[in-house]
Amino acid sequence: MAREHKSNTAPELTGRNPAAETRPSKLPVTLRALRHRNFQLFFSGQLISLIGTWMQNIAQAWLVYRLTGSSFLLGAVGFAGQIPVFLIAPFGGTMADRHNRQRVVIATQTAAMLLALVLAALTLTGRVQVWHIFGLSALQGVVNAFDIPARQAFLVDMVGKEDLMNAIALNSSMFNGARIVGPAIAGVLVASIGEGWCFFANGISYIAVIIGLLLMRVQAPGKLAGRGSPLEHILEGFRFAVSTGPIRAILLLLGLVSLVGMPYAVLMPVFADKILHGGARGLGILMGATGVGALLGALTLASRSGLSGLGRWISLSCAGFGVFLVAFSLSRYFWLSAAVLVPVGFCMMLEMSSSNTLIQAMVPDQLRGRVMAMYSMMFMGMAPFGALMGGTLADRLGAPITVAMGGVACVGGAMVFGMRLPNLRVEARQLILAQAVAGGEPSQQMTSQVVD
């Protein structure tokens, strides 16, 4: 295949992945990763599956709230579903660096399908109890601890490093496109025929992504991790992330946002029911509004062709996320709250995707799975602590005050990161250039454009 012409305004982080099947294409820059056949299969299958996942997320939250009426238990279920990511993700990252990532993702997606079908069976037969939801959520968390690092690291196997930033952005776009459609469908189904059918639809939706993964032709990179025990490999990844200033700062900011900012999503059933009086349909609309904003944020990142300014984007989007969270907590009008959630989702996704992009641009291939495991720990692994803390505070102080406090903390974290950014740029440039040289010739603009 002839290589697609690249403008010198789009820095190439590293050389192309020879295993990635590409074809000449006139796709716009926003969709350039879709010229890879493997990513086309992944994108189409994941889109269907993620719609089902969001349907289950909304239906499960509503089911817990309907059975218990407790903000605390909403947070506790969130804790049970995400704490395994914090505890087990390092082992998942090591597996992603030691084994075939394609096979790992196929295995995790199959396991997730079976768990969804079990929950559907329990709910449709009227046997579901809160402890069932806790147990299945915890098992899904274990699956995610292996799935997320492998799936994030697998992106570079599908598209190569040249199109990695666009693949990350399109992956986020797909996630949030599903976030718009899934909650809307779930809101209608829950209100009309119950939560069980949402769980069943999610289980069936995994078939699409599993078929797509099986149809891929990916040359496995082999065992990227060196010799040593799994514990030694985990410690190697930790040491790299902790000792690397830019990566450490990004991960700490992600952890803060996950801990104090993201509990707003766990508390959304409380806002939908008691504060805004929208019921199950209202919950779907509110979550869908967040998804609209997040989709716009991901597409904004996908339209970029370089790394210039991403450090500033992380700081500003984190601050914006906090400001709009405070505004949401103050609103008592349903449609105003829905409107405010659009920029909440936009800022959240821009911060998350920009952070993912910069980390993957700075990390060596042999450490990619383990560092992305730390990314998973900070972004998803801190969420259970936030969910538990948010549920507890909401029971005592109320959901609006809890969300407002989290928003203020996010603004504070963004200010600290912004003040440290000038000192982080030099090391970030060196890391990105090192990865570019490792895979190919760096572009002339890279030294002046990255992480400005």
ZAMARFI-106243 format. One line per 4 residues: number of its first residue (from 1); their letters; for each residue x, y, z of C-alpha. Coordinates in steps of 0.25 Angstrom, whole numbers, padded with zeros to 4 digits. Layout:
% ZAMARFI-106243
NUM = A = X,Y,Z  ...
% end
This chain:
% ZAMARFI-106243
1 = MARE = 0000,0000,0000  0005,0014,-0003  0007,0023,0009  -0003,0034,0011
5 = HKSN = 0003,0048,0009  0005,0055,0022  0006,0070,0023  0018,0075,0031
9 = TAPE = 0008,0082,0040  0004,0069,0046  0016,0064,0054  0018,0049,0054
13 = LTGR = 0021,0044,0068  0028,0031,0063  0028,0022,0051  0016,0014,0045
17 = NPAA = 0013,0001,0051  0016,-0009,0039  0005,-0018,0044  -0006,-0008,0043
21 = ETRP = -0014,-0010,0030  -0016,0004,0023  -0022,0008,0011  -0021,0022,0003
25 = SKLP = -0033,0030,0007  -0039,0044,0006  -0045,0043,0020  -0044,0057,0027
29 = VTLR = -0034,0059,0037  -0044,0056,0048  -0046,0042,0044  -0032,0038,0039
33 = ALRH = -0030,0026,0048  -0042,0020,0041  -0033,0017,0029  -0028,0005,0037
37 = RNFQ = -0036,-0007,0034  -0034,-0012,0048  -0039,0001,0055  -0051,0001,0046
41 = LFFS = -0055,-0013,0051  -0052,-0009,0065  -0060,0004,0064  -0072,-0002,0058
45 = GQLI = -0073,-0013,0068  -0070,-0005,0080  -0080,0006,0076  -0091,-0005,0077
49 = SLIG = -0086,-0011,0090  -0084,0003,0097  -0098,0007,0094  -0102,-0006,0102
53 = TWMQ = -0092,-0003,0113  -0098,0011,0115  -0112,0005,0115  -0108,-0004,0126
57 = NIAQ = -0101,0007,0134  -0113,0015,0135  -0123,0003,0137  -0114,-0002,0148
61 = AWLV = -0113,0011,0155  -0128,0013,0154  -0131,-0001,0159  -0122,0001,0171
65 = YRLT = -0129,0014,0174  -0143,0008,0172  -0140,-0004,0181  -0133,0004,0193
69 = GSSF = -0136,0019,0191  -0122,0021,0197  -0111,0031,0192  -0101,0023,0200
73 = LLGA = -0104,0010,0193  -0103,0017,0180  -0089,0021,0184  -0086,0007,0190
77 = VGFA = -0090,0000,0177  -0081,0009,0169  -0070,0006,0179  -0072,-0009,0178
81 = GQIP = -0071,-0008,0162  -0059,0001,0161  -0050,-0003,0173  -0045,-0015,0166
85 = VFLI = -0039,-0006,0155  -0031,0001,0166  -0026,-0012,0172  -0024,-0021,0160
89 = APFG = -0021,-0012,0148  -0006,-0013,0151  -0007,-0028,0148  -0015,-0024,0136
93 = GTMA = -0005,-0015,0131  0006,-0026,0132  -0002,-0035,0125  -0004,-0025,0113
97 = DRHN = 0011,-0024,0112  0014,-0039,0113  0003,-0045,0105  -0005,-0044,0092
101 = RQRV = -0014,-0031,0094  -0024,-0036,0084  -0027,-0049,0091  -0027,-0042,0105
105 = VIAT = -0038,-0032,0100  -0046,-0043,0093  -0046,-0051,0107  -0050,-0039,0115
109 = QTAA = -0061,-0035,0105  -0066,-0049,0106  -0066,-0049,0121  -0074,-0036,0121
113 = MLLA = -0084,-0042,0112  -0087,-0053,0122  -0088,-0044,0134  -0098,-0035,0127
117 = LVLA = -0107,-0047,0123  -0106,-0053,0137  -0111,-0039,0143  -0122,-0039,0132
121 = ALTL = -0127,-0053,0136  -0128,-0050,0150  -0135,-0037,0148  -0145,-0042,0137
125 = TGRV = -0149,-0054,0146  -0151,-0045,0158  -0140,-0051,0167  -0130,-0039,0167
129 = QVWH = -0126,-0034,0180  -0116,-0023,0184  -0105,-0033,0188  -0106,-0039,0174
133 = IFGL = -0104,-0025,0168  -0092,-0023,0177  -0086,-0036,0174  -0087,-0035,0159
137 = SALQ = -0082,-0021,0159  -0070,-0025,0166  -0067,-0036,0156  -0069,-0026,0145
141 = GVVN = -0059,-0018,0152  -0049,-0029,0151  -0051,-0031,0136  -0049,-0016,0134
145 = AFDI = -0036,-0016,0142  -0031,-0025,0131  -0039,-0020,0119  -0036,-0005,0120
149 = PARQ = -0020,-0005,0120  -0020,-0016,0109  -0031,-0008,0101  -0024,0005,0102
153 = AFLV = -0010,-0001,0099  -0016,-0009,0087  -0020,0004,0080  -0005,0006,0076
157 = DMVG = -0005,-0008,0070  -0017,-0005,0062  -0013,0008,0056  0002,0011,0059
161 = KEDL = 0007,0023,0066  0005,0032,0055  -0010,0032,0056  -0010,0029,0071
165 = MNAI = -0015,0042,0076  -0027,0042,0066  -0030,0028,0070  -0031,0032,0084
169 = ALNS = -0040,0043,0081  -0049,0035,0072  -0050,0024,0083  -0054,0035,0092
173 = SMFN = -0064,0040,0082  -0070,0026,0080  -0071,0025,0096  -0079,0038,0097
177 = GARI = -0087,0036,0084  -0092,0023,0091  -0094,0031,0104  -0104,0040,0097
181 = VGPA = -0112,0028,0090  -0111,0018,0102  -0117,0026,0113  -0128,0031,0104
185 = IAGV = -0132,0017,0100  -0130,0012,0115  -0139,0023,0120  -0150,0019,0111
189 = LVAS = -0148,0004,0113  -0147,0005,0128  -0160,0013,0129  -0168,0004,0120
193 = IGEG = -0163,-0010,0121  -0153,-0010,0133  -0138,-0011,0135  -0136,-0026,0131
197 = WCFF = -0137,-0023,0116  -0126,-0013,0117  -0117,-0023,0123  -0121,-0033,0113
201 = ANGI = -0118,-0023,0101  -0105,-0020,0107  -0101,-0035,0107  -0105,-0037,0093
205 = SYIA = -0098,-0025,0088  -0084,-0031,0092  -0085,-0040,0081  -0082,-0029,0071
209 = VIIG = -0069,-0025,0077  -0065,-0040,0079  -0067,-0042,0064  -0060,-0030,0060
213 = LLLM = -0048,-0034,0069  -0048,-0048,0063  -0048,-0042,0049  -0035,-0034,0051
217 = RVQA = -0022,-0037,0045  -0012,-0031,0056  0003,-0035,0057  0005,-0037,0071
221 = PGKL = 0016,-0029,0077  0021,-0040,0086  0025,-0039,0100  0029,-0025,0101
225 = AGRG = 0033,-0026,0116  0046,-0031,0119  0050,-0043,0128  0046,-0043,0142
229 = SPLE = 0034,-0047,0151  0020,-0040,0149  0023,-0032,0162  0036,-0027,0157
233 = HILE = 0029,-0022,0144  0018,-0015,0152  0029,-0008,0160  0036,-0004,0148
237 = GFRF = 0024,0003,0142  0021,0010,0155  0035,0015,0156  0035,0020,0142
241 = AVST = 0021,0028,0144  0025,0033,0158  0039,0038,0154  0034,0044,0141
245 = GPIR = 0029,0058,0145  0019,0061,0134  0013,0047,0134  0012,0048,0150
249 = AILL = 0006,0062,0149  -0005,0058,0139  -0008,0045,0147  -0010,0053,0160
253 = LLGL = -0019,0063,0153  -0027,0051,0147  -0028,0045,0161  -0033,0057,0167
257 = VSLV = -0044,0059,0157  -0048,0045,0158  -0049,0046,0173  -0056,0059,0175
261 = GMPY = -0062,0062,0162  -0068,0049,0156  -0077,0046,0168  -0087,0055,0161
265 = AVLM = -0090,0044,0151  -0093,0034,0163  -0102,0044,0169  -0110,0047,0156
269 = PVFA = -0122,0038,0160  -0124,0047,0172  -0124,0060,0164  -0133,0054,0154
273 = DKIL = -0143,0049,0164  -0143,0058,0176  -0137,0071,0172  -0141,0072,0157
277 = HGGA = -0154,0063,0157  -0151,0056,0144  -0151,0041,0148  -0145,0031,0139
281 = RGLG = -0147,0038,0126  -0141,0050,0132  -0129,0042,0137  -0127,0038,0122
285 = ILMG = -0128,0052,0117  -0118,0057,0128  -0108,0046,0125  -0110,0048,0110
289 = ATGV = -0107,0063,0111  -0094,0060,0118  -0091,0051,0106  -0094,0061,0096
293 = GALL = -0083,0070,0102  -0073,0059,0104  -0075,0055,0089  -0073,0070,0085
297 = GALT = -0060,0070,0093  -0055,0057,0087  -0058,0062,0073  -0050,0075,0076
301 = LASR = -0038,0067,0080  -0040,0058,0068  -0039,0070,0059  -0025,0073,0064
305 = SGLS = -0013,0068,0056  -0002,0071,0067  0001,0072,0081  0003,0087,0082
309 = GLGR = -0005,0093,0094  -0010,0080,0100  -0004,0084,0114  -0012,0097,0114
313 = WISL = -0024,0089,0110  -0023,0080,0121  -0022,0091,0131  -0033,0099,0125
317 = SCAG = -0043,0088,0123  -0041,0083,0137  -0044,0097,0142  -0056,0098,0133
321 = FGVF = -0061,0085,0138  -0061,0090,0152  -0068,0103,0149  -0079,0096,0142
325 = LVAF = -0081,0086,0153  -0084,0097,0163  -0094,0103,0153  -0101,0090,0152
329 = SLSR = -0102,0088,0167  -0108,0101,0168  -0119,0099,0157  -0133,0095,0161
333 = YFWL = -0139,0095,0147  -0138,0082,0139  -0135,0088,0125  -0125,0098,0131
337 = SAAV = -0118,0086,0138  -0118,0078,0125  -0112,0090,0117  -0101,0092,0128
341 = LVPV = -0097,0077,0127  -0093,0079,0112  -0081,0087,0116  -0078,0078,0128
345 = GFCM = -0077,0067,0118  -0069,0075,0108  -0059,0079,0119  -0058,0065,0125
349 = MLEM = -0055,0058,0112  -0045,0069,0107  -0037,0067,0120  -0038,0052,0120
353 = SSSN = -0034,0050,0105  -0023,0061,0105  -0017,0054,0117  -0018,0040,0110
357 = TLIQ = -0012,0046,0098  0000,0052,0105  0003,0040,0113  0003,0031,0101
361 = AMVP = 0012,0040,0094  0022,0040,0105  0022,0026,0109  0032,0015,0103
365 = DQLR = 0025,0003,0096  0030,-0007,0106  0024,0000,0117  0011,0005,0110
369 = GRVM = 0001,-0006,0117  0006,-0003,0131  0006,0012,0130  -0008,0011,0124
373 = AMYS = -0012,0002,0136  -0007,0014,0145  -0016,0023,0136  -0028,0014,0139
377 = MMFM = -0025,0014,0153  -0025,0029,0154  -0037,0031,0145  -0046,0019,0148
381 = GMAP = -0039,0013,0161  -0040,0026,0169  -0055,0027,0165  -0060,0016,0175
385 = FGAL = -0054,0024,0186  -0061,0037,0181  -0074,0029,0179  -0074,0024,0193
389 = MGGT = -0070,0038,0199  -0080,0045,0190  -0091,0036,0194  -0087,0038,0209
393 = LADR = -0087,0053,0208  -0099,0053,0200  -0107,0046,0211  -0102,0056,0221
397 = LGAP = -0101,0069,0213  -0109,0067,0201  -0105,0064,0187  -0104,0079,0182
401 = ITVA = -0094,0083,0193  -0086,0070,0190  -0085,0073,0175  -0082,0088,0178
405 = MGGV = -0070,0084,0187  -0065,0075,0177  -0065,0085,0166  -0058,0095,0175
409 = ACVG = -0047,0085,0177  -0045,0082,0162  -0043,0097,0160  -0032,0097,0171
413 = GAMV = -0025,0085,0165  -0026,0092,0151  -0019,0104,0156  -0008,0096,0163
417 = FGMR = -0005,0088,0150  -0006,0101,0142  0005,0108,0151  0014,0095,0149
421 = LPNL = 0012,0094,0134  0024,0103,0130  0034,0094,0138  0028,0081,0132
425 = RVEA = 0029,0085,0117  0044,0083,0116  0043,0068,0121  0031,0065,0113
429 = RQLI = 0037,0070,0100  0049,0061,0103  0040,0049,0105  0032,0051,0093
433 = LAQA = 0044,0053,0084  0051,0041,0090  0039,0032,0086  0038,0039,0072
437 = VAGG = 0053,0035,0070  0051,0021,0075  0040,0019,0064  0045,0028,0052
441 = EPSQ = 0049,0042,0049  0043,0053,0057  0037,0064,0049  0044,0078,0049
445 = QMTS = 0032,0084,0057  0031,0075,0068  0042,0081,0076  0035,0094,0076
449 = QVVD = 0020,0090,0076  0019,0079,0087  0012,0082,0100  0013,0097,0098
% end
